[in-house]
């Protein structure tokens, strides 16, 4: 579905008010739905949660970003009142799956310790919607509930077949066909009860507070990678590539971090990803700051090489346009991009859907934050009893099937632990 105009003739009205501080945004979400983009522990969170769906649009094909930008611009132009907010999630491949933009009925945003409630509806409904939203905020919030029994099932490929694909990719890299390719795996979790999505989000947030905990249209996870943030004229992108496990010992973690920094294979993988982001942002930005050396980002289960790239936009380019220029980066596809994409089609044996695509929120001014949908799962079926988990690894000349399998298992830990 590729609507160029808002799908309804209704005139929507948006109102935003200041509200008392909400220490845990995720506790506001229902068990079966909602929208989320939150980072930081309760009491120090930043981000947005939302629920209720005023309108949605879906897009498929190579023009999905431009069509979504036009649809959102038209929707905002037709709406009235305060600034509008939407959530979005894009497919990795142009024709593999639909991308979506969702306009919520209620949204709560926390920035620098200040909270705001935004409601959208018809003008005659606004006062009633504000009352409903404030009443919900006044309810006692609860922590994450228990998780029911989980049965683990094999994904699209067996472990042996996936490791053979890694070996084949290394062979083609060594033959000079390309420099890097990212190959993903999936596994399936089957629950005996419907999954409580709000509880999963809270568990992810508590385990990975440095990440952005997201939920958009059934895609749920905690990503450490910020594809692009636009805040007025400032643009930021956090690049992650190069991974090593964590241990239960601080001294050993420091040794592993040093090993990661000194690894030629990981530094090479990281440099490809940073270069791809810098080249894409240079089309729109001046004063690009690209650190010469990455830093080590430590998460609960793994450590990553990380680089924050920043710049100042020359013209008021919306964040969706910036995302379109950045996606797919070398961190989720490879180098060179077109060749890596072909290799993925030939070897991966997996329909990624919206995994490894941009996910986050946008506003009417062109600002927003979009991460890369990593460390995530897609809830399948109306009963919400099945979730398909994804993890990917960057394959370069020094990769081995055994080490990449271990890395993928480490990345699965983020979602496996909160489901256990």
BELWODA-V57925 format. One record per residue. N is the residue number from 1. RES is the residue in one small letter. D_LAST is the distance of its C-alpha to the last C-alpha in Angstrom with 1 decimal. Layout:
# BELWODA-V57925
n->[N;N]
res->[RES;RES]
d_last->[D_LAST;D_LAST]
This chain:
# BELWODA-V57925
n->[1;2;3;4;5;6;7;8;9;10;11;12;13;14;15;16;17;18;19;20;21;22;23;24;25;26;27;28;29;30;31;32;33;34;35;36;37;38;39;40;41;42;43;44;45;46;47;48;49;50;51;52;53;54;55;56;57;58;59;60;61;62;63;64;65;66;67;68;69;70;71;72;73;74;75;76;77;78;79;80;81;82;83;84;85;86;87;88;89;90;91;92;93;94;95;96;97;98;99;100;101;102;103;104;105;106;107;108;109;110;111;112;113;114;115;116;117;118;119;120;121;122;123;124;125;126;127;128;129;130;131;132;133;134;135;136;137;138;139;140;141;142;143;144;145;146;147;148;149;150;151;152;153;154;155;156;157;158;159;160;161;162;163;164;165;166;167;168;169;170;171;172;173;174;175;176;177;178;179;180;181;182;183;184;185;186;187;188;189;190;191;192;193;194;195;196;197;198;199;200;201;202;203;204;205;206;207;208;209;210;211;212;213;214;215;216;217;218;219;220;221;222;223;224;225;226;227;228;229;230;231;232;233;234;235;236;237;238;239;240;241;242;243;244;245;246;247;248;249;250;251;252;253;254;255;256;257;258;259;260;261;262;263;264;265;266;267;268;269;270;271;272;273;274;275;276;277;278;279;280;281;282;283;284;285;286;287;288;289;290;291;292;293;294;295;296;297;298;299;300;301;302;303;304;305;306;307;308;309;310;311;312;313;314;315;316;317;318;319;320;321;322;323;324;325;326;327;328;329;330;331;332;333;334;335;336;337;338;339;340;341;342;343;344;345;346;347;348;349;350;351;352;353;354;355;356;357;358;359;360;361;362;363;364;365;366;367;368;369;370;371;372;373;374;375;376;377;378;379;380;381;382;383;384;385;386;387;388;389;390;391;392;393;394;395;396;397;398;399;400;401;402;403;404;405;406;407;408;409;410;411;412;413;414;415;416;417;418;419;420]
res->[x;x;x;x;x;x;x;x;x;x;x;x;x;x;x;x;x;x;x;x;x;x;x;x;x;x;x;x;x;x;x;x;x;x;x;x;x;x;x;x;x;x;x;x;x;x;x;x;x;x;x;x;x;x;x;x;x;x;x;x;x;x;x;x;x;x;x;x;x;x;x;x;x;x;x;x;x;x;x;x;x;x;x;x;x;x;x;x;x;x;x;x;x;x;x;x;x;x;x;x;x;x;x;x;x;x;x;x;x;x;x;x;x;x;x;x;x;x;x;x;x;x;x;x;x;x;x;x;x;x;x;x;x;x;x;x;x;x;x;x;x;x;x;x;x;x;x;x;x;x;x;x;x;x;x;x;x;x;x;x;x;x;x;x;x;x;x;x;x;x;x;x;x;x;x;x;x;x;x;x;x;x;x;x;x;x;x;x;x;x;x;x;x;x;x;x;x;x;x;x;x;x;x;x;x;x;x;x;x;x;x;x;x;x;x;x;x;x;x;x;x;x;x;x;x;x;x;x;x;x;x;x;x;x;x;x;x;x;x;x;x;x;x;x;x;x;x;x;x;x;x;x;x;x;x;x;x;x;x;x;x;x;x;x;x;x;x;x;x;x;x;x;x;x;x;x;x;x;x;x;x;x;x;x;x;x;x;x;x;x;x;x;x;x;x;x;x;x;x;x;x;x;x;x;x;x;x;x;x;x;x;x;x;x;x;x;x;x;x;x;x;x;x;x;x;x;x;x;x;x;x;x;x;x;x;x;x;x;x;x;x;x;x;x;x;x;x;x;x;x;x;x;x;x;x;x;x;x;x;x;x;x;x;x;x;x;x;x;x;x;x;x;x;x;x;x;x;x;x;x;x;x;x;x;x;x;x;x;x;x;x;x;x;x;x;x;x;x;x;x;x;x;x;x;x;x;x;x;x;x;x;x;x;x;x;x;x;x;x;x]
d_last->[36.9;38.9;40.5;43.0;43.6;41.7;41.1;42.7;46.1;44.7;45.3;42.1;42.4;40.0;40.2;38.4;38.8;37.8;35.5;34.4;31.6;28.0;25.8;22.4;23.1;19.6;20.0;22.8;21.0;20.6;17.5;18.7;20.6;22.1;22.8;21.7;22.9;22.1;22.2;22.4;20.9;22.0;25.7;26.3;24.7;26.8;26.3;26.5;24.6;26.3;26.3;28.8;30.4;34.2;34.5;32.9;34.3;33.0;34.5;34.6;36.7;38.0;39.4;36.1;36.2;39.9;39.6;36.8;38.9;41.9;40.1;38.6;42.0;43.8;41.4;41.8;45.6;45.8;43.7;45.3;44.5;42.1;40.1;37.6;33.9;31.8;28.4;28.3;26.3;28.3;27.8;28.0;30.8;33.8;33.9;30.4;28.9;30.0;29.8;29.7;31.2;30.2;32.4;30.7;32.5;31.0;29.8;29.2;29.8;29.6;31.9;33.1;32.2;34.1;32.6;34.0;33.6;34.7;35.5;37.1;39.1;42.7;45.0;45.8;42.1;41.3;42.3;40.3;37.2;37.5;37.7;34.6;32.7;34.0;33.3;29.6;29.6;31.1;28.3;26.1;22.8;19.5;16.4;12.9;12.1;9.3;6.8;8.1;7.8;7.1;9.9;10.5;14.1;16.7;18.0;21.6;22.7;22.1;21.5;25.2;26.5;24.7;25.9;29.4;29.2;28.6;31.6;33.7;32.9;34.0;37.1;38.1;37.5;39.7;42.3;42.6;41.1;38.8;37.3;33.5;31.2;27.5;25.6;22.2;19.6;17.1;14.3;13.2;10.1;11.5;10.3;12.6;13.3;14.4;11.9;13.0;14.0;15.5;12.4;10.5;13.8;14.0;10.7;12.0;15.4;14.7;13.0;15.7;18.8;21.1;19.8;20.8;18.0;19.2;19.2;22.2;22.6;19.1;18.5;15.8;14.9;16.1;19.2;21.2;24.2;26.9;29.1;31.8;32.6;36.1;37.4;41.1;42.7;40.0;37.5;34.6;32.2;29.6;29.5;26.7;27.3;26.9;23.6;22.8;19.8;19.3;19.6;19.2;23.0;24.9;27.9;26.1;24.5;28.1;29.2;26.6;27.7;31.3;30.5;29.0;32.1;34.4;32.9;35.4;32.9;30.5;33.5;35.0;31.9;31.7;35.5;35.3;32.7;34.7;37.9;36.7;35.7;38.9;41.1;39.5;39.9;43.4;44.6;44.1;44.0;46.4;45.9;42.8;41.2;39.4;38.7;40.0;37.0;33.3;31.2;27.9;24.9;22.2;18.7;15.7;15.0;18.4;22.0;24.2;28.0;28.8;32.0;33.0;35.8;37.9;41.1;43.4;43.9;47.5;47.4;45.1;42.7;39.7;36.2;35.6;38.6;37.3;33.9;35.9;37.8;34.7;32.6;31.7;31.9;32.0;28.4;27.0;30.0;32.4;36.0;38.4;36.4;38.2;38.2;34.5;33.8;35.9;34.1;30.7;32.1;33.4;30.6;27.2;27.0;24.6;25.1;23.6;24.6;23.9;21.5;23.5;26.0;27.1;25.2;26.2;29.1;32.8;35.8;39.4;40.9;39.0;36.7;32.9;29.8;28.2;25.4;24.3;21.3;19.1;15.4;14.9;14.2;16.6;15.9;18.2;20.2;21.6;19.1;16.2;14.0;13.9;13.0;14.6;13.4;16.4;17.5;21.2;23.4;27.0;29.3;32.6;35.3;33.6;30.3;29.2;26.8;25.0;24.5;23.5;20.8;19.5;19.7;17.9;14.9;15.0;15.1;12.1;10.1;10.6;8.8;6.2;5.1;5.5;3.8;0.0]
